[in-house]
Amino acid sequence: MAKLEVKIREIAEADLPLIYNSWLKSYRESPAVRSIPNSIYFKEHHKLIENILMSTYCQVLVACAADDENVVYGYLVIEFLDSPVVHWAYCKQQFRRSGVMKALVAEARSGEATADISNLQYSHFTRFASKLLGGFDVDAVYNPYAGKLG
């Protein structure tokens, strides 16, 4: 796919349904939660996501069309604590391999809070985590307890 013209913006209220839906459904396939019954997983993980998003240290970067902020390609959820914590990243299927994640990671790296990302951690292990975190050019540490998770 050709590289898209991507604009990075802060989260808007209208983005929340996409974020909850994509995060919950995507992470549902992870070995870490596969054996949890749906009735528990969706309720409890929704609460966890809500706590992350409500953290004053959390930043959600949204990649959208340069000419229409309502056309969302993907997003990155990162919490800036003593060690920055990447909680989740998502790109819609049709926009993968088009530079969306590279743009999100570049924006996250350019922020003043990421001046020292040598202790980068991530809270959700997926098969794509190492590929995404490779864009930060550091050895990130998987820590499911990182951040203000509850």
C-alpha positions in Angstrom: 0.0 0.0 0.0 1.2 3.5 -0.8 2.2 5.7 2.1 -0.7 7.8 3.4 -0.7 11.5 4.3 -1.0 11.1 8.0 -1.9 13.8 10.6 -1.3 13.0 14.3 -3.7 14.5 16.8 -4.9 14.1 20.4 -7.8 11.9 21.3 -11.4 13.1 20.8 -14.5 11.8 22.5 -15.6 10.4 19.1 -12.5 8.1 19.1 -13.5 6.2 22.3 -15.8 3.6 20.7 -13.1 2.6 18.2 -10.4 2.5 20.9 -12.5 0.3 23.3 -13.8 -2.0 20.5 -10.4 -2.5 18.8 -8.4 -2.9 22.0 -10.8 -5.4 23.6 -11.3 -7.5 20.4 -7.6 -7.5 19.4 -6.3 -8.3 22.8 -8.9 -11.1 23.2 -6.7 -13.2 20.9 -3.6 -12.9 23.2 -2.5 -16.1 25.0 -2.4 -14.0 28.2 -6.2 -13.7 28.3 -7.5 -16.5 26.0 -8.6 -18.7 28.8 -10.6 -16.0 30.6 -14.4 -16.3 30.1 -15.9 -13.5 27.9 -18.2 -12.4 30.7 -15.1 -11.6 32.9 -12.6 -10.5 30.2 -14.8 -7.9 28.5 -16.1 -6.3 31.7 -12.8 -6.3 33.6 -10.5 -5.3 30.7 -12.9 -2.5 29.8 -12.4 -1.1 33.3 -8.6 -1.5 33.0 -8.6 0.4 29.6 -10.8 3.1 31.2 -8.4 3.5 34.1 -5.5 3.9 31.7 -7.2 6.4 29.5 -8.3 8.5 32.5 -4.7 8.6 33.9 -3.3 12.2 33.9 -0.1 10.7 32.6 -1.7 9.0 29.6 -1.5 10.3 26.1 -3.5 8.9 23.2 -2.1 9.8 19.8 -4.5 9.4 16.9 -3.4 9.0 13.3 -5.9 10.3 10.9 -6.3 11.6 7.3 -4.4 14.8 6.8 -7.5 16.4 5.1 -10.2 14.9 7.4 -9.6 14.3 11.1 -12.7 12.0 11.3 -11.0 9.4 9.1 -9.0 7.5 11.7 -6.2 5.1 10.7 -5.0 4.1 14.1 -3.8 5.2 17.5 -1.1 4.7 20.2 -1.7 4.7 23.9 1.3 5.7 26.0 1.7 6.6 29.6 4.5 8.9 30.7 5.8 7.9 34.1 9.3 7.4 35.4 9.5 4.9 32.6 7.3 5.4 29.6 4.7 2.6 29.2 3.2 1.7 25.8 -0.2 0.2 26.6 -1.7 -0.3 23.2 -1.2 0.5 19.5 -3.7 -0.2 16.8 -4.0 0.3 13.1 -7.0 -0.5 11.0 -6.3 -3.5 8.7 -6.6 -1.5 5.4 -4.1 1.0 6.5 -1.3 -1.3 7.7 2.0 -1.1 5.9 1.4 2.5 5.0 3.5 4.3 7.6 0.7 4.9 10.2 2.6 3.2 13.1 5.9 4.8 12.1 4.2 8.2 12.2 2.7 7.5 15.7 6.0 6.2 17.1 7.8 9.2 15.7 5.3 11.6 17.3 5.6 9.8 20.6 9.4 9.9 20.5 9.4 13.6 19.7 7.5 14.6 22.9 9.4 16.1 25.7 8.2 13.3 28.1 10.0 10.7 26.0 13.4 12.4 26.3 14.6 9.3 28.2 13.0 6.2 26.7 15.8 3.9 27.6 13.5 2.3 30.2 10.5 1.8 27.9 8.0 -0.8 29.1 4.9 -2.2 27.6 1.9 -3.6 29.4 0.1 -5.8 26.8 2.0 -8.7 25.1 0.9 -9.5 21.6 2.6 -11.0 18.6 3.0 -7.5 17.1 4.5 -5.9 20.2 8.1 -6.4 19.4 7.7 -5.1 15.9 6.0 -1.9 17.1 8.5 -1.4 19.9 11.4 -1.8 17.6 10.5 1.6 16.2 11.6 3.1 19.5 15.1 1.7 19.0 15.4 0.5 22.6 15.0 -2.9 24.3 11.6 -2.5 25.8 10.6 -4.6 28.8 7.2 -6.4 29.0 5.7 -5.5 32.3 1.9 -6.3 32.6 1.9 -4.3 35.9 3.4 -1.2 34.5 1.6 2.1 34.7 -1.4 3.3 36.6 -3.5 0.2 35.8 -5.9 0.5 38.6 
